C-alpha cells in the first residue's frame, strides 16, 4: 500500500491551541507531501466555526473546498477523477478528508 509521506509542515505563527476554534489564532497548516514519488501540497486555511477552506494540489490536479460564510452550500471544485482513487484513499487515510470525484 502506498502511503503519503510528509515532507514539511508549516504552522501559522499565531496559532494558539485554546483559541484555535473561535478566537482567531487558527492552526492553518501548509503541508508538502509526497505520494508515489510526486510532491503535492495541502493548504488548510480553515477558520474555526466560520468554516473550512482548503486546497489540495497533486500531480497537476487540484481540489478546493470553501464553506466560510456558507456552511450549508460550500463551494467545491475538483479535477481529480476515478483514475486517482489510490491517491484519494491515501489522502483520506492520512488527513481524514475525502476528495470527491464525479
C-alpha positions in Angstrom: 0.0 0.0 0.0 1.3 3.4 -1.0 1.3 6.0 1.8 1.6 9.8 1.9 4.8 10.9 3.4 5.1 14.4 4.9 8.0 16.5 3.6 7.3 19.7 5.5 4.6 21.0 7.8 4.5 24.8 8.2 2.4 26.2 11.0 0.6 29.5 11.4 2.9 31.5 13.6 0.0 32.9 15.6 -1.6 29.5 16.3 -2.8 29.1 19.9 -4.5 25.8 20.8 -7.0 27.4 23.2 -8.2 30.0 20.7 -8.0 28.0 17.5 -11.7 27.4 17.1 -13.4 30.8 17.6 -10.8 33.2 18.8 -8.6 33.5 15.8 -5.1 32.0 16.1 -6.2 29.2 13.8 -3.9 26.2 13.0 -3.9 26.7 9.2 -1.1 24.3 8.2 0.6 24.3 4.9 1.8 20.8 4.2 4.1 19.5 1.5 3.8 15.8 1.0 5.0 13.0 -1.4 3.0 10.2 -2.9 4.4 7.7 -5.3 7.5 9.9 -6.0 5.4 13.0 -6.7 5.1 16.0 -4.4 1.9 17.8 -3.6 0.6 20.4 -1.2 -2.3 20.7 1.3 -3.1 24.2 2.3 -5.7 24.4 5.1 -6.8 28.0 5.8 -9.9 27.0 7.8 -11.3 29.5 10.3 -12.9 27.5 13.2 -16.7 27.9 13.4 -16.6 30.3 10.5 -16.0 27.4 8.2 -13.5 25.2 6.4 -11.3 26.2 3.5 -8.6 24.1 2.0 -6.7 23.4 -1.3 -5.1 20.2 -2.4 -2.6 20.1 -5.3 -1.1 16.9 -6.6 0.1 15.6 -10.0 -1.2 18.6 -11.9 -4.7 18.1 -10.3 -6.5 20.4 -7.9 -9.3 20.2 -5.3 -10.7 23.1 -3.4 -13.3 23.4 -0.6 -14.7 26.6 0.9 -17.5 26.8 3.4 -16.5 30.0 5.1 -19.7 32.1 5.4 -21.8 29.5 3.7 -21.6 26.2 5.6 -24.7 24.7 4.0 -23.7 25.2 0.4 -19.9 25.1 0.2 -18.0 26.0 -3.0 -16.0 23.0 -4.2 -14.0 22.1 -7.3 -12.1 19.0 -8.1 -10.2 17.9 -11.2 -9.5 14.5 -9.6 -11.3 11.5 -11.2 -11.7 7.8 -10.7 -8.2 7.2 -12.0 -6.9 9.0 -8.9 -8.6 6.7 -6.4 -5.3 5.3 -5.0 -4.2 8.9 -4.1 -7.7 9.9 -2.9 -7.7 6.9 -0.5 -4.2 7.6 0.7 -5.1 11.2 1.3 -8.2 10.3 3.3 -6.1 7.8 5.4 -3.6 10.5 6.2 -5.7 13.6 6.7 -9.3 12.4 7.0 -10.5 14.4 4.1 -12.4 12.7 1.2 -11.7 14.3 -2.2 -15.0 13.9 -4.3 -14.9 12.7 -7.8 -17.6 12.9 -10.5 
